[in-house]
Amino acid sequence: MNKFVAYYRVSSAQQGASGLGLEAQRSAVLKYLKGEIPVMDFTDVETGTKKGNDRVGLQKALKYCREHSAKLIIAKLDRLARNVSFISKLMESEVEFIATDLPTANKFTLHIFAALAEQEALFISERTKSALAEAKKRGKKLGSPQNLTREAQQKGVEAKVQKAKENDNNKKALALINLHRKNNLSYRKIADELNNAGFLTSKGKSFSGSQVFTLYERCTQSS
């Protein structure tokens, strides 16, 4: 019989004390386990400071899993995986894990999330630089009336691209797409890989080759 150790994470001391967010994670874990109770659970309350983000709870959870041959169960891997520290600790451990929001996740998936976290950091840097450049440009020149329509159209296109980039499903899939494109895998085969790994489109559907192509072109070529 499998033994499960639950790991939860809340983003502030206030949230940790009030139970906001924590109860939702517990409910997701219990629902996945169909009423079975984890043998232990550990929680990290992240304060925003370096000292508060040492993830002592995660370290204890992984240690307990190793000592008792238990599996780690997590409610929301997608959010936790944006943190490089979390990814590295989980990848370095020999602990099996299950994520209720992505049951097909494995060590390979974590490699993808690691690439995603790096890519997201790059996107944030690029957006910051772009915003500063735009602010500087507007400070010097507001633009001519005849260019307003064209500029509005361009902004509409840019908004669609940005929306596609910021969608959680797209970001997770894009990291895998980029990896396979470097290995010259076809869009159709990449779609198969995404579907087999449990990835979904921004609308929660399975991927097709054409959708992979569109996502890749929109998010990568427009970067």
Z-matrix of the N, CA and C atoms (Angstrom, degrees):
N
C 1 1.469
C 2 1.529 1 109.76
N 3 1.305 2 116.34 1 132.02
C 4 1.466 3 120.79 2 -179.25
C 5 1.520 4 111.56 3 -71.76
N 6 1.324 5 115.33 4 140.48
C 7 1.459 6 121.41 5 173.15
C 8 1.524 7 107.51 6 -108.46
N 9 1.320 8 116.23 7 137.00
C 10 1.458 9 120.85 8 -177.39
C 11 1.521 10 110.95 9 -119.71
N 12 1.324 11 114.57 10 139.34
C 13 1.461 12 122.40 11 173.73
C 14 1.520 13 107.09 12 -116.67
N 15 1.320 14 116.92 13 123.69
C 16 1.466 15 121.04 14 -176.94
C 17 1.525 16 110.60 15 -90.74
N 18 1.337 17 115.04 16 140.19
C 19 1.465 18 120.62 17 175.24
C 20 1.521 19 108.55 18 -124.02
N 21 1.339 20 115.41 19 127.22
C 22 1.459 21 121.49 20 179.90
C 23 1.523 22 109.58 21 -121.60
N 24 1.318 23 114.15 22 157.17
C 25 1.460 24 119.15 23 178.75
C 26 1.517 25 109.24 24 -143.22
N 27 1.330 26 117.06 25 128.83
C 28 1.460 27 121.84 26 174.28
C 29 1.521 28 107.94 27 -121.34
N 30 1.321 29 116.08 28 157.29
C 31 1.461 30 119.63 29 -167.17
C 32 1.517 31 115.75 30 -94.35
N 33 1.320 32 118.57 31 -5.71
C 34 1.457 33 119.11 32 179.39
C 35 1.512 34 110.07 33 -153.70
N 36 1.338 35 116.07 34 159.64
C 37 1.462 36 120.89 35 178.64
C 38 1.523 37 110.58 36 -61.76
N 39 1.327 38 116.66 37 -37.46
C 40 1.456 39 121.12 38 -179.89
C 41 1.521 40 110.67 39 -63.62
N 42 1.331 41 116.38 40 -44.36
C 43 1.451 42 120.65 41 179.70
C 44 1.521 43 110.43 42 -65.72
N 45 1.341 44 116.24 43 -37.30
C 46 1.453 45 119.75 44 179.67
C 47 1.514 46 111.50 45 -66.01
N 48 1.334 47 116.65 46 -39.42
C 49 1.456 48 120.65 47 -179.11
C 50 1.522 49 111.86 48 -72.63
N 51 1.320 50 116.95 49 -37.99
C 52 1.463 51 121.09 50 -176.25
C 53 1.515 52 112.93 51 -80.80
N 54 1.333 53 116.46 52 -21.87
C 55 1.461 54 119.60 53 -178.47
C 56 1.506 55 113.23 54 88.13
N 57 1.332 56 117.87 55 -0.85
C 58 1.459 57 120.76 56 179.28
C 59 1.520 58 109.78 57 -64.79
N 60 1.291 59 116.52 58 128.47
C 61 1.453 60 120.25 59 -179.11
C 62 1.511 61 111.48 60 88.12
N 63 1.330 62 117.00 61 -39.16
C 64 1.460 63 121.26 62 -179.68
C 65 1.524 64 111.21 63 -66.95
N 66 1.324 65 116.65 64 -42.99
C 67 1.465 66 120.11 65 -179.69
C 68 1.523 67 111.39 66 -64.54
N 69 1.329 68 116.31 67 -36.52
C 70 1.469 69 119.99 68 178.60
C 71 1.528 70 110.09 69 -63.93
N 72 1.336 71 116.43 70 -39.71
C 73 1.466 72 120.38 71 178.22
C 74 1.527 73 110.80 72 -66.36
N 75 1.324 74 116.43 73 -42.48
C 76 1.466 75 120.23 74 178.75
C 77 1.528 76 110.92 75 -62.57
N 78 1.320 77 115.63 76 -41.36
C 79 1.466 78 119.76 77 179.44
C 80 1.520 79 110.88 78 -62.46
N 81 1.353 80 116.40 79 -40.37
C 82 1.467 81 120.72 80 179.78
C 83 1.527 82 110.82 81 -63.96
N 84 1.334 83 116.12 82 -39.80
C 85 1.468 84 120.76 83 179.60
C 86 1.522 85 110.79 84 -66.97
N 87 1.343 86 116.89 85 -47.39
C 88 1.468 87 120.70 86 -179.18
C 89 1.523 88 111.61 87 -64.58
N 90 1.326 89 116.05 88 -36.74
C 91 1.464 90 119.79 89 178.09
C 92 1.519 91 110.24 90 -64.22
N 93 1.328 92 116.41 91 -42.58
C 94 1.461 93 120.25 92 -179.94
C 95 1.528 94 110.79 93 -65.81
N 96 1.333 95 116.40 94 -39.31
C 97 1.467 96 121.15 95 -179.18
C 98 1.523 97 112.39 96 -81.82
N 99 1.343 98 115.66 97 0.15
C 100 1.474 99 121.83 98 177.89
C 101 1.529 100 111.86 99 55.15
N 102 1.339 101 113.74 100 46.14
C 103 1.456 102 119.42 101 175.13
C 104 1.508 103 115.15 102 92.55
N 105 1.325 104 117.77 103 -13.73
C 106 1.465 105 120.38 104 177.81
C 107 1.530 106 109.18 105 -67.68
N 108 1.313 107 116.87 106 138.16
C 109 1.459 108 121.42 107 -175.99
C 110 1.530 109 110.47 108 -95.89
N 111 1.338 110 117.90 109 130.37
C 112 1.469 111 120.24 110 176.00
C 113 1.528 112 110.39 111 -59.15
N 114 1.320 113 116.88 112 145.32
C 115 1.468 114 120.08 113 -179.43
C 116 1.525 115 111.22 114 -69.40
N 117 1.329 116 116.15 115 -27.75
C 118 1.460 117 121.73 116 177.03
C 119 1.519 118 108.47 117 -151.40
N 120 1.325 119 116.16 118 157.99
C 121 1.463 120 119.20 119 171.43
C 122 1.522 121 109.23 120 -141.10
N 123 1.313 122 114.49 121 148.13
C 124 1.463 123 121.95 122 -178.57
C 125 1.524 124 108.64 123 -132.27
N 126 1.333 125 115.93 124 145.66
C 127 1.464 126 120.83 125 -177.33
C 128 1.520 127 110.69 126 -132.55
N 129 1.318 128 116.28 127 137.87
C 130 1.459 129 122.13 128 171.67
C 131 1.521 130 108.45 129 -109.40
N 132 1.320 131 116.23 130 132.03
C 133 1.461 132 121.85 131 174.01
C 134 1.519 133 107.04 132 -108.64
N 135 1.325 134 116.75 133 109.86
C 136 1.461 135 120.89 134 -176.50
C 137 1.518 136 110.34 135 -90.29
N 138 1.330 137 115.23 136 127.59
C 139 1.462 138 121.05 137 -173.28
C 140 1.511 139 113.99 138 -99.39
N 141 1.328 140 117.05 139 -10.17
C 142 1.462 141 119.61 140 -176.64
C 143 1.513 142 112.36 141 96.60
N 144 1.344 143 116.87 142 -9.60
C 145 1.460 144 120.47 143 176.39
C 146 1.521 145 109.09 144 -99.83
N 147 1.323 146 116.28 145 157.57
C 148 1.468 147 120.34 146 -179.21
C 149 1.522 148 110.94 147 -60.22
N 150 1.337 149 116.32 148 -41.88
C 151 1.458 150 120.66 149 -179.11
C 152 1.520 151 110.64 150 -64.70
N 153 1.329 152 116.38 151 -35.21
C 154 1.457 153 120.35 152 -177.78
C 155 1.505 154 113.48 153 -79.46
N 156 1.317 155 117.78 154 -7.56
C 157 1.462 156 121.41 155 -176.60
C 158 1.529 157 112.78 156 -111.57
N 159 1.341 158 116.54 157 26.99
C 160 1.461 159 120.55 158 -179.71
C 161 1.521 160 112.43 159 -76.40
N 162 1.324 161 116.99 160 -9.34
C 163 1.469 162 122.83 161 178.72
C 164 1.525 163 111.49 162 54.53
N 165 1.326 164 114.97 163 53.66
C 166 1.461 165 120.58 164 177.21
C 167 1.521 166 110.09 165 -62.72
N 168 1.337 167 115.95 166 -37.81
C 169 1.459 168 120.39 167 179.36
C 170 1.515 169 112.06 168 -60.83
N 171 1.325 170 116.64 169 -41.31
C 172 1.465 171 120.84 170 178.98
C 173 1.526 172 110.59 171 -65.49
N 174 1.322 173 116.22 172 -43.03
C 175 1.466 174 119.86 173 179.50
C 176 1.527 175 110.94 174 -61.09
N 177 1.341 176 116.32 175 -41.58
C 178 1.467 177 120.25 176 178.61
C 179 1.529 178 110.99 177 -66.87
N 180 1.332 179 116.10 178 -39.60
C 181 1.466 180 120.40 179 -179.66
C 182 1.526 181 110.87 180 -63.58
N 183 1.337 182 116.15 181 -44.62
C 184 1.467 183 120.49 182 179.74
C 185 1.532 184 110.88 183 -65.26
N 186 1.329 185 116.34 184 -39.54
C 187 1.470 186 121.05 185 178.83
C 188 1.527 187 110.12 186 -63.15
N 189 1.330 188 116.27 187 -43.80
C 190 1.464 189 120.56 188 -179.79
C 191 1.529 190 110.36 189 -64.30
N 192 1.322 191 116.60 190 -41.14
C 193 1.466 192 120.67 191 179.51
C 194 1.527 193 111.15 192 -61.51
N 195 1.323 194 116.14 193 -43.51
C 196 1.464 195 119.93 194 -179.77
C 197 1.530 196 111.41 195 -64.59
N 198 1.331 197 115.79 196 -42.05
C 199 1.466 198 120.09 197 -176.05
C 200 1.523 199 112.92 198 -73.27
N 201 1.342 200 117.19 199 -25.62
C 202 1.462 201 120.51 200 -175.66
C 203 1.526 202 112.89 201 -117.87
N 204 1.327 203 116.80 202 13.93
C 205 1.477 204 121.85 203 178.82
C 206 1.527 205 111.40 204 51.01
N 207 1.317 206 115.24 205 46.49
C 208 1.465 207 121.04 206 -179.05
C 209 1.523 208 110.45 207 -106.56
N 210 1.317 209 115.95 208 161.64
C 211 1.459 210 122.22 209 176.05
C 212 1.524 211 109.47 210 -98.90
N 213 1.313 212 115.97 211 142.31
C 214 1.458 213 121.47 212 176.67
C 215 1.520 214 108.64 213 -86.95
N 216 1.327 215 117.22 214 132.94
C 217 1.460 216 120.40 215 176.82
C 218 1.520 217 109.12 216 -120.91
N 219 1.329 218 115.52 217 132.43
C 220 1.463 219 123.77 218 -174.56
C 221 1.519 220 108.53 219 -124.54
N 222 1.333 221 116.87 220 140.67
C 223 1.459 222 120.15 221 -178.53
C 224 1.524 223 112.19 222 -79.03
N 225 1.325 224 116.93 223 -43.81
C 226 1.468 225 120.22 224 -172.86
C 227 1.522 226 110.70 225 -132.34
N 228 1.315 227 116.70 226 87.35
C 229 1.463 228 120.10 227 179.49
C 230 1.519 229 111.79 228 -70.10
N 231 1.336 230 118.18 229 -36.21
C 232 1.465 231 120.32 230 -174.52
C 233 1.519 232 112.19 231 -58.05
N 234 1.329 233 117.37 232 -40.97
C 235 1.468 234 120.16 233 179.99
C 236 1.523 235 111.57 234 -75.01
N 237 1.335 236 116.84 235 -44.03
C 238 1.459 237 120.61 236 179.96
C 239 1.514 238 111.78 237 -62.66
N 240 1.337 239 115.95 238 -34.81
C 241 1.461 240 120.34 239 -174.54
C 242 1.516 241 113.01 240 -71.07
N 243 1.327 242 117.95 241 -9.12
C 244 1.459 243 119.66 242 175.29
C 245 1.528 244 110.61 243 -73.21
N 246 1.333 245 116.22 244 -13.38
C 247 1.453 246 121.00 245 -179.59
C 248 1.520 247 109.50 246 -95.85
N 249 1.326 248 116.56 247 116.35
C 250 1.461 249 121.31 248 -175.83
C 251 1.523 250 111.12 249 -61.43
N 252 1.338 251 117.33 250 -35.80
C 253 1.460 252 121.48 251 179.51
C 254 1.523 253 110.77 252 -60.97
N 255 1.323 254 116.30 253 -43.48
C 256 1.471 255 120.20 254 179.19
C 257 1.522 256 110.75 255 -63.20
N 258 1.333 257 116.19 256 -45.33
C 259 1.465 258 120.43 257 -179.10
C 260 1.523 259 110.73 258 -59.50
N 261 1.331 260 116.33 259 -46.82
C 262 1.462 261 119.79 260 -176.16
C 263 1.522 262 111.61 261 -64.19
N 264 1.343 263 116.77 262 -40.73
C 265 1.468 264 119.73 263 180.00
C 266 1.525 265 110.99 264 -64.65
N 267 1.314 266 116.59 265 -41.85
C 268 1.458 267 120.27 266 -178.52
C 269 1.523 268 111.24 267 -70.28
N 270 1.341 269 116.51 268 -37.84
C 271 1.461 270 120.10 269 179.94
C 272 1.527 271 111.50 270 -69.20
N 273 1.332 272 116.67 271 -35.67
C 274 1.463 273 120.57 272 -178.29
C 275 1.524 274 112.43 273 -74.42
N 276 1.324 275 116.79 274 -23.51
C 277 1.464 276 120.16 275 -179.08
C 278 1.520 277 110.08 276 -76.87
N 279 1.318 278 115.33 277 162.06
C 280 1.463 279 120.90 278 177.03
C 281 1.525 280 109.95 279 -101.70
N 282 1.309 281 115.74 280 21.07
C 283 1.462 282 121.28 281 -173.74
C 284 1.528 283 111.53 282 -89.64
N 285 1.327 284 115.76 283 134.72
C 286 1.462 285 120.18 284 172.88
C 287 1.521 286 108.18 285 -76.19
N 288 1.333 287 116.83 286 146.41
C 289 1.455 288 118.89 287 -179.68
C 290 1.519 289 111.24 288 -140.86
N 291 1.329 290 114.08 289 158.46
C 292 1.461 291 121.66 290 175.54
C 293 1.518 292 107.41 291 -132.48
N 294 1.321 293 117.27 292 135.57
C 295 1.461 294 122.36 293 175.25
C 296 1.524 295 108.06 294 -113.33
N 297 1.326 296 117.19 295 124.47
C 298 1.464 297 119.46 296 -175.33
C 299 1.526 298 112.51 297 -66.26
N 300 1.338 299 117.30 298 -26.34
C 301 1.461 300 119.84 299 -179.03
C 302 1.523 301 112.24 300 -88.00
N 303 1.337 302 117.79 301 -11.81
C 304 1.465 303 121.93 302 178.28
C 305 1.533 304 107.91 303 -150.00
N 306 1.338 305 116.75 304 74.31
C 307 1.470 306 121.45 305 -173.40
C 308 1.525 307 114.22 306 -59.91
N 309 1.336 308 117.13 307 -23.36
C 310 1.467 309 119.82 308 -177.86
C 311 1.526 310 112.61 309 -85.05
N 312 1.330 311 117.06 310 0.28
C 313 1.468 312 120.73 311 -177.43
C 314 1.523 313 111.24 312 -62.45
N 315 1.333 314 115.70 313 143.84
C 316 1.461 315 122.16 314 176.99
C 317 1.527 316 108.39 315 -147.78
N 318 1.340 317 117.06 316 -169.62
C 319 1.468 318 119.50 317 -178.37
C 320 1.534 319 111.48 318 -61.65
N 321 1.339 320 116.70 319 -34.85
C 322 1.466 321 119.59 320 177.61
C 323 1.528 322 110.00 321 -63.31
N 324 1.344 323 115.69 322 -40.41
C 325 1.464 324 120.00 323 178.19
C 326 1.522 325 110.18 324 -60.16
N 327 1.325 326 117.00 325 -38.49
C 328 1.462 327 120.15 326 179.40
C 329 1.519 328 111.55 327 -64.24
N 330 1.328 329 116.81 328 -35.51
C 331 1.466 330 119.85 329 175.36
C 332 1.535 331 109.46 330 -60.58
N 333 1.326 332 115.45 331 -40.53
C 334 1.463 333 120.31 332 178.47
C 335 1.520 334 110.26 333 -64.19
N 336 1.334 335 116.56 334 -43.78
C 337 1.456 336 120.09 335 179.50
C 338 1.528 337 111.22 336 -64.70
N 339 1.328 338 116.47 337 -34.29
C 340 1.464 339 119.84 338 177.57
C 341 1.521 340 109.95 339 -62.54
N 342 1.340 341 115.56 340 -43.46
C 343 1.467 342 119.98 341 176.93
C 344 1.518 343 110.04 342 -64.41
N 345 1.330 344 116.26 343 -37.99
C 346 1.457 345 121.43 344 179.29
C 347 1.522 346 111.29 345 -63.19
N 348 1.336 347 116.46 346 -44.59
C 349 1.459 348 120.40 347 -179.80
C 350 1.523 349 110.87 348 -60.75
N 351 1.330 350 115.42 349 -41.17
C 352 1.464 351 120.50 350 178.07
C 353 1.526 352 110.54 351 -65.67
N 354 1.334 353 115.76 352 -41.24
C 355 1.459 354 120.67 353 -179.72
C 356 1.524 355 111.04 354 -66.78
N 357 1.335 356 116.31 355 -40.75
C 358 1.456 357 120.09 356 179.81
C 359 1.523 358 110.98 357 -63.95
N 360 1.329 359 116.50 358 -38.91
C 361 1.462 360 120.06 359 177.28
C 362 1.526 361 110.37 360 -61.92
N 363 1.346 362 115.92 361 -37.65
C 364 1.460 363 120.86 362 178.07
C 365 1.524 364 110.54 363 -66.48
N 366 1.347 365 116.57 364 -42.23
C 367 1.461 366 120.76 365 178.42
C 368 1.528 367 110.73 366 -59.92
N 369 1.336 368 116.01 367 -43.82
C 370 1.462 369 120.37 368 -179.48
C 371 1.522 370 110.18 369 -61.99
N 372 1.326 371 116.21 370 -42.70
C 373 1.463 372 120.77 371 178.71
C 374 1.522 373 110.89 372 -62.18
N 375 1.342 374 115.84 373 -43.59
C 376 1.465 375 120.28 374 -179.18
C 377 1.524 376 111.02 375 -65.68
N 378 1.356 377 116.36 376 -40.78
C 379 1.466 378 119.81 377 179.83
C 380 1.520 379 110.69 378 -64.88
N 381 1.334 380 116.51 379 -38.78
C 382 1.460 381 120.45 380 179.58
C 383 1.525 382 110.63 381 -64.21
N 384 1.329 383 116.33 382 -46.04
C 385 1.464 384 120.61 383 178.79
C 386 1.521 385 110.91 384 -62.63
N 387 1.336 386 116.09 385 -41.13
C 388 1.464 387 120.84 386 -179.60
C 389 1.522 388 110.88 387 -64.52
N 390 1.337 389 116.32 388 -41.95
C 391 1.463 390 120.59 389 -179.60
C 392 1.523 391 111.07 390 -64.80
N 393 1.325 392 116.60 391 -41.19
C 394 1.465 393 120.53 392 178.80
C 395 1.523 394 111.19 393 -65.58
N 396 1.334 395 116.07 394 -40.38
C 397 1.462 396 120.43 395 179.19
C 398 1.521 397 110.60 396 -65.47
N 399 1.338 398 116.26 397 -40.22
C 400 1.463 399 120.66 398 -179.95
C 401 1.520 400 110.71 399 -66.61
N 402 1.330 401 116.68 400 -41.10
C 403 1.461 402 120.48 401 178.89
C 404 1.523 403 110.77 402 -63.22
N 405 1.325 404 115.64 403 -40.76
C 406 1.465 405 120.45 404 178.73
C 407 1.521 406 110.40 405 -65.17
N 408 1.326 407 116.15 406 -40.99
C 409 1.459 408 121.43 407 -179.99
C 410 1.523 409 110.98 408 -63.72
N 411 1.322 410 116.52 409 -43.65
C 412 1.465 411 120.51 410 -179.44
C 413 1.521 412 111.33 411 -67.22
N 414 1.300 413 115.56 412 -28.76
C 415 1.458 414 118.93 413 179.17
C 416 1.509 415 111.96 414 -68.85
N 417 1.339 416 116.20 415 -24.43
C 418 1.460 417 120.98 416 -178.62
C 419 1.522 418 112.71 417 -99.59
N 420 1.353 419 115.83 418 -33.82
C 421 1.455 420 118.82 419 -174.40
C 422 1.518 421 110.49 420 -150.39
N 423 1.333 422 117.56 421 126.59
C 424 1.456 423 121.68 422 -178.65
C 425 1.517 424 112.57 423 -85.95
N 426 1.318 425 117.64 424 -19.12
C 427 1.468 426 119.45 425 179.16
C 428 1.520 427 110.88 426 101.66
N 429 1.335 428 117.36 427 155.69
C 430 1.461 429 122.14 428 -178.41
C 431 1.523 430 110.68 429 -92.89
N 432 1.351 431 119.24 430 151.70
C 433 1.464 432 122.99 431 -178.41
C 434 1.521 433 113.37 432 -55.52
N 435 1.346 434 118.76 433 -39.18
C 436 1.463 435 120.48 434 -176.39
C 437 1.527 436 112.95 435 -67.40
N 438 1.324 437 115.35 436 -16.25
C 439 1.461 438 118.44 437 179.78
C 440 1.527 439 113.26 438 -94.31
N 441 1.349 440 117.53 439 -5.15
C 442 1.456 441 120.54 440 -174.39
C 443 1.524 442 112.50 441 -61.88
N 444 1.339 443 117.77 442 -44.58
C 445 1.468 444 120.48 443 -178.72
C 446 1.519 445 111.10 444 -63.15
N 447 1.321 446 115.43 445 -46.71
C 448 1.461 447 119.78 446 179.56
C 449 1.523 448 111.03 447 -62.64
N 450 1.335 449 115.91 448 -40.85
C 451 1.458 450 119.81 449 179.05
C 452 1.521 451 110.99 450 -66.06
N 453 1.341 452 116.26 451 -37.94
C 454 1.463 453 120.30 452 179.10
C 455 1.521 454 110.81 453 -64.41
N 456 1.343 455 115.67 454 -40.63
C 457 1.460 456 119.85 455 178.25
C 458 1.526 457 110.74 456 -63.98
N 459 1.323 458 115.07 457 -42.96
C 460 1.458 459 119.63 458 179.84
C 461 1.521 460 111.21 459 -63.28
N 462 1.338 461 115.55 460 -40.58
C 463 1.458 462 119.59 461 178.81
C 464 1.523 463 110.89 462 -64.70
N 465 1.351 464 116.21 463 -34.37
C 466 1.463 465 119.99 464 177.77
C 467 1.514 466 111.31 465 -64.39
N 468 1.335 467 115.28 466 -42.03
C 469 1.469 468 120.32 467 177.90
C 470 1.524 469 109.95 468 -64.32
N 471 1.335 470 115.33 469 -44.68
C 472 1.462 471 119.67 470 -179.15
C 473 1.526 472 111.07 471 -63.04
N 474 1.344 473 116.04 472 -36.44
C 475 1.468 474 120.06 473 179.30
C 476 1.524 475 111.13 474 -64.56
N 477 1.350 476 116.76 475 -39.60
C 478 1.467 477 120.78 476 178.28
C 479 1.521 478 110.91 477 -65.12
N 480 1.331 479 115.04 478 -42.20
C 481 1.465 480 119.59 479 178.98
C 482 1.522 481 110.28 480 -62.58
N 483 1.345 482 115.67 481 -44.43
C 484 1.460 483 119.89 482 -178.78
C 485 1.521 484 111.27 483 -64.74
N 486 1.342 485 116.17 484 -39.67
C 487 1.464 486 120.55 485 178.83
C 488 1.520 487 110.47 486 -62.89
N 489 1.324 488 115.72 487 -40.44
C 490 1.472 489 120.04 488 178.88
C 491 1.520 490 110.51 489 -64.62
N 492 1.336 491 116.32 490 -41.34
C 493 1.464 492 120.50 491 -178.93
C 494 1.523 493 111.96 492 -65.70
N 495 1.340 494 117.04 493 -35.02
C 496 1.454 495 120.80 494 -173.34
C 497 1.523 496 113.14 495 -87.00
N 498 1.330 497 117.95 496 -10.27
C 499 1.460 498 120.10 497 177.80
C 500 1.530 499 109.73 498 -66.21
N 501 1.328 500 117.31 499 129.24
C 502 1.467 501 121.33 500 -175.96
C 503 1.522 502 112.53 501 -58.27
N 504 1.342 503 117.07 502 -44.71
C 505 1.467 504 120.01 503 179.58
C 506 1.523 505 111.03 504 -61.90
N 507 1.331 506 115.73 505 -42.95
C 508 1.467 507 119.79 506 -179.87
C 509 1.523 508 111.62 507 -63.42
N 510 1.332 509 116.69 508 -42.21
C 511 1.462 510 120.32 509 -177.35
C 512 1.524 511 111.17 510 -63.78
N 513 1.337 512 116.05 511 -41.46
C 514 1.461 513 119.23 512 179.06
C 515 1.522 514 110.81 513 -65.77
N 516 1.336 515 115.77 514 -42.68
C 517 1.465 516 119.95 515 -178.44
C 518 1.523 517 111.27 516 -69.65
N 519 1.331 518 117.12 517 -37.48
C 520 1.458 519 121.13 518 -174.98
C 521 1.524 520 112.08 519 -62.68
N 522 1.332 521 116.76 520 -36.13
C 523 1.464 522 119.40 521 178.68
C 524 1.524 523 110.84 522 -61.49
N 525 1.332 524 116.45 523 -40.92
C 526 1.465 525 120.71 524 178.49
C 527 1.528 526 110.91 525 -71.13
N 528 1.330 527 116.69 526 -38.94
C 529 1.468 528 120.79 527 178.38
C 530 1.528 529 110.31 528 -60.45
N 531 1.325 530 116.49 529 -47.29
C 532 1.470 531 120.42 530 179.79
C 533 1.523 532 111.34 531 -59.30
N 534 1.336 533 115.50 532 -41.19
C 535 1.462 534 120.12 533 179.99
C 536 1.526 535 111.02 534 -61.67
N 537 1.332 536 116.66 535 -46.20
C 538 1.463 537 120.55 536 -177.65
C 539 1.531 538 112.44 537 -73.88
N 540 1.325 539 117.49 538 -30.52
C 541 1.467 540 119.49 539 177.98
C 542 1.525 541 110.33 540 -66.28
N 543 1.330 542 116.17 541 -34.36
C 544 1.466 543 119.66 542 177.13
C 545 1.523 544 110.83 543 -64.10
N 546 1.337 545 115.52 544 -25.79
C 547 1.467 546 120.67 545 178.02
C 548 1.528 547 111.81 546 -96.24
N 549 1.353 548 115.80 547 13.43
C 550 1.470 549 123.09 548 176.13
C 551 1.526 550 113.95 549 60.31
N 552 1.325 551 116.66 550 31.80
C 553 1.461 552 120.01 551 176.10
C 554 1.526 553 108.77 552 -77.52
N 555 1.323 554 117.65 553 142.04
C 556 1.463 555 121.16 554 -178.85
C 557 1.527 556 110.35 555 -69.50
N 558 1.335 557 115.91 556 158.88
C 559 1.459 558 120.49 557 179.52
C 560 1.528 559 111.06 558 -62.48
N 561 1.319 560 117.26 559 -36.12
C 562 1.456 561 121.29 560 179.10
C 563 1.531 562 110.48 561 -64.08
N 564 1.327 563 116.24 562 -44.17
C 565 1.463 564 120.07 563 179.87
C 566 1.529 565 111.25 564 -69.41
N 567 1.331 566 115.57 565 -34.89
C 568 1.468 567 119.00 566 176.99
C 569 1.524 568 109.79 567 -64.30
N 570 1.335 569 116.20 568 -40.31
C 571 1.468 570 120.67 569 177.74
C 572 1.525 571 110.07 570 -59.55
N 573 1.328 572 116.54 571 -42.43
C 574 1.470 573 120.76 572 178.35
C 575 1.526 574 110.81 573 -61.82
N 576 1.340 575 116.04 574 -42.12
C 577 1.463 576 120.67 575 179.62
C 578 1.531 577 110.91 576 -63.27
N 579 1.334 578 115.97 577 -42.89
C 580 1.463 579 120.68 578 179.02
C 581 1.518 580 110.89 579 -62.32
N 582 1.325 581 115.99 580 -45.90
C 583 1.463 582 120.50 581 -178.36
C 584 1.525 583 111.39 582 -65.75
N 585 1.320 584 116.37 583 -40.39
C 586 1.470 585 120.26 584 179.72
C 587 1.525 586 111.93 585 -66.23
N 588 1.340 587 115.84 586 -29.65
C 589 1.471 588 120.60 587 -179.55
C 590 1.523 589 112.27 588 -86.54
N 591 1.339 590 116.93 589 -3.07
C 592 1.458 591 120.25 590 177.49
C 593 1.511 592 115.69 591 88.95
N 594 1.340 593 117.97 592 11.63
C 595 1.463 594 120.75 593 178.11
C 596 1.531 595 109.94 594 -76.14
N 597 1.329 596 115.75 595 150.40
C 598 1.462 597 121.66 596 -179.86
C 599 1.523 598 110.51 597 -127.67
N 600 1.332 599 115.80 598 158.96
C 601 1.462 600 120.85 599 176.30
C 602 1.522 601 109.43 600 -73.35
N 603 1.325 602 116.89 601 176.56
C 604 1.465 603 121.05 602 179.26
C 605 1.522 604 112.06 603 -61.91
N 606 1.350 605 116.46 604 -20.41
C 607 1.468 606 121.46 605 178.80
C 608 1.523 607 112.05 606 -99.48
N 609 1.340 608 116.15 607 8.85
C 610 1.453 609 119.98 608 176.86
C 611 1.513 610 115.03 609 79.33
N 612 1.330 611 117.26 610 21.41
C 613 1.468 612 122.24 611 -178.61
C 614 1.529 613 110.78 612 -108.34
N 615 1.350 614 115.26 613 170.33
C 616 1.461 615 120.20 614 174.78
C 617 1.525 616 109.89 615 -73.09
N 618 1.321 617 116.54 616 156.42
C 619 1.460 618 121.87 617 -178.44
C 620 1.524 619 111.86 618 -85.94
N 621 1.328 620 115.32 619 147.42
C 622 1.463 621 122.64 620 169.33
C 623 1.521 622 107.09 621 -115.56
N 624 1.326 623 117.21 622 166.03
C 625 1.456 624 120.18 623 179.25
C 626 1.517 625 112.55 624 -59.40
N 627 1.339 626 116.34 625 -40.42
C 628 1.467 627 120.24 626 -178.91
C 629 1.525 628 111.43 627 -66.96
N 630 1.337 629 117.01 628 -35.27
C 631 1.463 630 120.01 629 178.59
C 632 1.527 631 111.10 630 -68.85
N 633 1.319 632 116.21 631 -37.30
C 634 1.464 633 120.15 632 176.35
C 635 1.525 634 109.83 633 -62.90
N 636 1.333 635 116.24 634 -44.11
C 637 1.463 636 121.13 635 179.22
C 638 1.530 637 110.81 636 -60.31
N 639 1.343 638 116.01 637 -47.85
C 640 1.465 639 120.59 638 -178.51
C 641 1.521 640 111.22 639 -61.34
N 642 1.333 641 116.57 640 -45.35
C 643 1.463 642 120.62 641 -179.72
C 644 1.523 643 110.95 642 -63.11
N 645 1.308 644 116.18 643 -43.53
C 646 1.466 645 120.97 644 -179.66
C 647 1.527 646 110.93 645 -63.20
N 648 1.337 647 116.46 646 -47.16
C 649 1.465 648 120.57 647 -179.37
C 650 1.522 649 111.63 648 -64.35
N 651 1.327 650 115.99 649 -43.67
C 652 1.463 651 120.35 650 -175.91
C 653 1.522 652 111.97 651 -68.04
N 654 1.318 653 116.33 652 -43.94
C 655 1.465 654 119.80 653 -173.85
C 656 1.520 655 114.40 654 -89.41
N 657 1.317 656 117.03 655 -27.35
C 658 1.467 657 119.85 656 -176.62
C 659 1.519 658 112.32 657 -96.14
N 660 1.324 659 116.28 658 -51.85
C 661 1.460 660 119.53 659 -177.44
C 662 1.517 661 111.91 660 -67.37
N 663 1.361 662 116.78 661 -22.56
C 664 1.467 663 120.02 662 -178.61
C 665 1.513 664 112.36 663 -94.96
N 666 1.348 665 116.15 664 3.11
C 667 1.471 666 119.32 665 -178.42
C 668 1.524 667 110.65 666 -69.06
